[in-house]
Amino acid sequence: MGFFSKIKQGLTKTKDSLSNGITSIVNSFTKIDEDFFEELEEILVMSDIGVETSTYICDELRKKVKQHGVTEPNEIKKLLNETIVEILGEKKTLDLSTKPSVILVIGVNGVGKTTSIGKMAFMLKNEGKKVVLGAADTFRAAAIEQLGEWANRAGVDMVKSVDGTDPASVVFDTICSAKAKGADIIICDTAGRLHNKKNLMDELAKMNRIVLRELPDASLETLLVLDASTGQNAVNQAREFSSVANITGIVLTKLDGTAKGGIIISIQKQLGIPVKFVGVGEGIDDLMPFDPKEFADGIVEFEE
């Protein structure tokens, strides 16, 4: 299955939720008026785009309708598609400009963090990169074993220690191993315990100090993994994590199993954090780089 086909298939539930609602009001109205916009805003909110972002989108659509002299309700789909792309901005990719580059991955239990790391490692290895994983989530039961299974599946090396080890020491050992092996990319699985933000902040700060000390010129990405099916709760998680860490990108998992893909728009509009990858299935090759235009086309189709 091709790249765009996977994205489109993964967005089926979100598209059905949004497009069916829009089609319903387009067929119900003969003109674009305030009643039309009120119903449209309700549909956007119900698609987990959020109240604040939905209001913003409708305000932008009002301006465009006036600017372009649009009168037919069926023309609103094209304008909505354009507005979503404008909010999401340009496609943002990982900064892997140094050798090695470092990726720290955080997220609460159950969101698919370890799985996403395995899939990312597989994707980067297939691009010709030498990848080393660091099992620095040392406090969650079975986290090390789970990451080890994914390392085997992806065919990459992994550095680990025993449960309860200081995570920063695992990051240090991983960097040493990566240097010795001439690795291109280091990906470290880290803990995400939001119920104790001070400990999380201290832990991440310590890891960052290790990276800066050992690899002062390395590019550093901090990716937050979120579960799309949790809807607006994922936006709240992103807000909480961004208050304690410099999040450079989002990995949004389980997009194929939910109608709540609209949170991508909400995250970007409210927090300004770009989504860099989306999970659209359970296979090892089902983590896809996020493309704003393909996302917009996948949830709001229109006829030229």
Secondary structure, DSSP 8 states (H G I E B T S, - for coil): --HHHHHHHHTHHHHHHHHHHHHHHHHH-SS--HHHHHHHHHHHHHTTS-HHHHHHHHHHHHHHHHHHT---GGGHHHHHHHHHHHHH-S-------SSSEEEEEE--TTSSHHHHHHHHHHHHHHTT--EEEEE---SSTTHHHHHHHHHHHHT-EEE---TT--HHHHHHHHHHHHHHHT-SEEEEE----TTSHHHHHHHHHHHHHHHHHH-TT--EEEEEEEEGGGTHHHHHHHHHHHTTS---EEEEE-GGG-S-TTHHHHHHHHH---EEEEE-SSSTT-EEE--HHHHHHHH-----
